[in-house]
């Protein structure tokens, strides 16, 4: 931590690994002389300390007030007290207040899945591959109750992986004059491969910003762990409602007799109009997103999305009237295919970011089939060919060329 100070000059106190030295200069004198300039480094720590003191003060004041007036602490930490599940269908205002209180209670699991995908998309390396496998393992449980039973394992996995990444970012002290074995082997690893494996290295150290994404995921996963515990409390279910799934053996045409919500198809309020949009047109909105995903790029993965989109559009709205078990099976297949695509793209990033040069000369068909390109900055692709060289090749062609795109790709592929 001392060497992060600006007035400390590491070059004056670091060891020279090429020269044997028996003495070392200590920066204690400079540290004492510049102690007055350290205040700027304490600002963030003092701010965090002030927030913690403010939180404890508010908590103690509330506790003292409740004890003085013989009041009980609320069951849930909500902003709008008195707003429960019974107020949800009374209008836009009560609905917004309910979601302000219990949004994460209702949709926290989906938020965690989105953050897990964000971690995978931001990293696209070896650690992201572990996140992909963990996401597949959690989603394979299918039911919410089954996911809640293994969620603590997922939280422990995320915390352990974050600690390991922190240790990899710290690495060994350079003053020991020892290089990492993957640099000293006879077949040393390339810098791109070291970056993809997220290994410590002096020439290309791992990016510590990735740990922030894992930290946000761990924070939300821990909150969701608390949500799973609250779902087992009857008092919380009475206030926030139940997160129990409907039976898979029910008939959609007979679901109206199992719900206490009034018929909102007549649109007696603005909230009913929102419900009609969500439950009537959200299916088509999802199909539009699937179609956009399948047509944005041309590769073998997008073909699966197009097949799924056309299959759902073939039946249209009649698909929603099928048995619940049949509907959920279709969506399970779609979600499973999406997870498989995410894991495969993460695995293929090894070729697109590390071995792109060899693939350009020996496996250009593989690049075109899977639409392989590196989406993460920091990799050395100056000699890797790929789509950058493809763009330069196309720009240097005369405007009147009649060659097709596959013919233009042949020089890039070494044919």
N, C-alpha and C positions, 0 to 999 in steps of 0.2 A: 504493500500500500504506500510505503514511503516513496517509492520510485515513481509514483503517479503524480507527485508534486512537480510543478513547473520549474521551481528553482533548483531541483535536483537534476544534475547532468549525468545520466547513466554511463556515458562514455568515459567519465573520469573515475568511476568506481567499479566498472565491470571488468571481468577478467579477460585477458588476451589469451585465447586458447592456443595461439601459435608461439607464444613466448612463455617460458617458465618463470614465474614470479613468486617470491616468497613473502611478499608484503602486499597489503591491501589498504587503500585509503578509506577511512570511515567518514561518512557524510554527517556525523553528529554535530560538528561545529557549525556547518552551514545550516543545519536544521534548527539549531538554537538561535542563530542570528536572524533567521527568517521566520521565526515562530509567529511574528505579528502578521505576516502575509498569509497565514494558514486559515484565517477566518473565512475567506471566500470558499474554501473547500468544505466548510462545515454548514453552509447554508441549507443544502438539501437535507442533511441529517437533522439539523435543528428544526426544519419544517416538518419532517416526519415525526420527530419527538413532540412538537407542538400539537400535531393532529392527534397523536395518541393520548396526550394529556387532556385535550378537549373531549375526546371520546370517553375517557374514564370519568371526567368531571360530570358530563351529562348523565352517564350511567349511574353514578353515585347520587346525583341530585334526584333522578327519577326514583331510585330505590328509597331514598329518605322521604320523598313526598308520599310514596305508596305506604310506607310503614307509619307515617304520621297520620294518614287519613284512612288507614285500614283498607287499602285497596289491593286488589290482586293484579299481578302482572298479566298482560295479555298473552294468549296462547301463541300468537304469531306476531312477528315483527312487521306490521303493516303501517301504511301511511294513513289510509282512510279507515278509521275504526267504524264498525257497524255495517260495513259493506260485506255481504256474504254471497254465496252462490244464488240465493233466492232473489237478489237484486239484479242479477245479470241481465234478465230479460225485460227489465222495466224501462229501458231507453238507452240512448247513446251515452248520456252522462254516467249513469250507474255502471254501464258496461265498461267504459274507460276507467272508472275508479276500480272496478273489480280486477281488470287486467293490470292496473298499476300495482295492486296488492299481490296478485297471485299469477302474474304472467310466467315467471320462472317455474312456479309450481306446476303449471300446465304444459309449458313448452320448453322446459329446461333441458330435457333429454335431446330434443331436436337441435337446440343451441349448441350442445356439446358435440353433436355429430358434425355440425357446420364448422365449428372450430377445429375439429380433428381434420377435416378436409382442408381447411386453411393451412394447418401445419404441414400437411403433405404437399400441398401446392407451393408453399413458400420455400420448402427445403428441397424436395426431389433428390434425396440422397439415401444413404444406407439407413440412417435413423428413421427417415420417413417410411422406409419399407417396413420397419417394425410397427410403426403407427398404422400402416395399411393392414397388416396381419391382425393387429389388435382390434381394429374397427370391424374386420370381417368376423372375428371370433365373437364380438359382442352382438353384432347384428344377426349372427346365426342362431341366437337364442330366440329371436322372433318376438315372443311375448314380452310385454313390459315387466311382468312379475318375474320372469326368468332373467331378464336383463338386470333387474335390481338385485338379484341374488349374487351376481358375479361382478357388480359394479365396483365393489371395494377392491377387487383384484385389478381392475382397470386403473383405478386411482393409484394404487401402489406401483403398477407398471409405469405410469406416467411420471410419478415422483422419482422412481429409481432411474429411469432413463434420463431425466433432467439432471440428476446428481452426477451421473456418469459423464454426461456432456460437459458439465462444469469442470470436472476434473480433467477432461481431455483438452478443454480450452486453456486451463492453467498450465498443464504440461510439466516438464522437468525444468529446473533452473538452468539458464544458459551458462552460468558460471561454472557448472560441473564439467563443461567441455566434453560432453558426451552427445553424440548425435543419435537420432532415432534409428532403430534397426532397419526400418523400411527404406532408409536412405543409404545405409552402408552395405546392404546385401549386394551380391554380385549382380543380381537382377533387381535393381532398385525400382521401386514403384514411381510412376510419373506423378507430377504435381496434381494433375487433374484427378487421377485415381485416389490420391491421398485426400483431396478435397471432397470427393464423393463419399469416401469411407468415413469422413469426419475424424481423421486421425490428427494428433498434434504434430506440428511441423514448424521449423524455424523459418523456412523460406515462404510457405503458404500456410499460416496458422488458421485454424477453424474459425468460422464466423460466429462470434458470441451472440449476435442479434437473434439467431435462431432460438436461443434459450428463452427469449421473451415470449415467443409464440407458444412454446411448451408450458411456460409459466401461466399464461392466460388459460390454456386448456386445462391445466391442473387446478386452477382456481375455480373454474366453472364446473369441473368434474367433482370437486369436493362439495360444492354447493348442491349439485345434483344428488350426491350421496346423502346429504341431509334431507333432501326432498323425498328420497326413497324411504328414509326412516320416518318422516312425518306422515307418509301415506298409511303407515300402520297404526296411526293414532286416530281414534274415533273422533276426538274433539276437533282435530284439524280437518278431517274429511267433512265434518258437519259445516264448517265455515267455508272451506275452499272447494268443496265438492270432491267427488271420487274420480280417480284416474283409472277406473276399471274398464277393461276392454269388453266390447259386446261379444256375445257368444258367436262362434263361427258356424253354428248349426241353424241360426235364425234365417227366416225368409225376409228379404228387404220389404216386401209388400205388407208384412205384418209387424214391422218395427214401430209403427205409430202407437200401438197399444202398450208399448213398454216405456214410453217417454212421457214425462209430465210437462213438456214444453208445449205451449199452444201452437196451433198451425200458423206459420208466418208467411204462407204463400199468398195471402190476401194483401200483404204489405200495408198494415195498419200504421206503421211508424217507419222512421228512417232506419232503425235497427233491423226491422224485418226486411227492408230492401238490401241491406248489407248481407243478411243471412241468405237471401235468395241468390245473390251474386256468388257468394262463397260456395254454397251447396249445389247450385245449378250450373255455374259456368267455370268453376275452378278446375273441373275435370278437363275441359277443353283448353284452359290455359296451360295445364301441365302437358297436354299433348302438343301444344304449340312449342313449348320449351324443348320437348323431346325432338320435335322436328327440326328446330333450329340447331340443336346439338348435333343431329345427324347430318345436316347439310353444311355446317360451318367449315368442316374439313373433309377431305376425301381420303378415307383410309378404311381398313377392314373393321375397325371398332365402330365407326359411325354407321356401317351397314346394319349392325344389330339394333341401333336406335331407330333407324328407318323402318326396319321390319316390325319392331314393337309398335311404332306410331301407326303404321298402316293396319296392323292387326286390331288395335283399339278403335281406329276410325272405321273399320269395316263393320263393327257392331254398333258404334255410335252410342246414343243414350240408352239403348236397350241393354248394354253391358252392365249398367248400374242396377238393373232389375234382376240380375242373376243372383244365385245364392251367395251369401257372405263368404263362405269357405272358398268358392271358386274365384271370387273377386280378389280376396287377399292372397290367394296362391299366385295369381297373375302379377300382382304388385311385388310379391316376394321375389319372383323370378326377375322382374325388372330391377329391383334394388340389388339383388345378388349380382346381376350382370354389370351394373354400374360399379359396384365394389371391385369386381374382377378387372374391369377396364382401368380403374384407378391404380390398382396394384400392378398391372402389366405396364402401364405408362411409367410408373415409378421405376420399375425394373428396367424398362427400355431406356430410361435416362442415363443408365450406365454406358450404353452404346452411343447415345446422341451427345453426351457431354464429355466422355472420356475416350472412346474409340471411334470417333466419327471419321477420322482420316482413313482408317483401315476399311470402314464400311463404305466410304465413298468410292474406293478403288475396287473393292472385292464384293460388296453386297449392296449395291445401289438399289436393287429391287426391294431389299428389306426396308430401306429408308422411305421409299415411296409407298410401300404397303402399309406401314404403321405410322407414316407421317412423322418421322423422328426429327426433332430439333430440340436444341438445348434452350430451356426457358429461364435458367438461373444465371445471373451474372457472376463474373469472377473466374470462369474457366478460360483457359488459354486455347482459343480456337483460331489462332492466326494461321496455323498450318493444317487446320483440320478440314478445310473445304467446306462442304455443307451448303446451306441455303444462302450464306453471304456470298460465296463464290458463284453460286447460281445466279444471284442478282447481278453481279458484275458481268457474268458471261452474257446474260440477256441484254444488258444495257449497251454492250459493245457491238451488238448485231445491227445490221442496217435496217431501217424501218420497213423496207419493202420485202423482207424475208417472208417466204411462204412456208417455212418449216413449222411443223406442229410442235406442241410442247414436249411430247415424248422424244421427238427427234432432237430437240434442243437439250434434253437431259442427257443424251448419249455422251457428249464430250465430258460432262461432269463425272459420269460414271466410269470414265476410262475406256469407253468402247469406241 
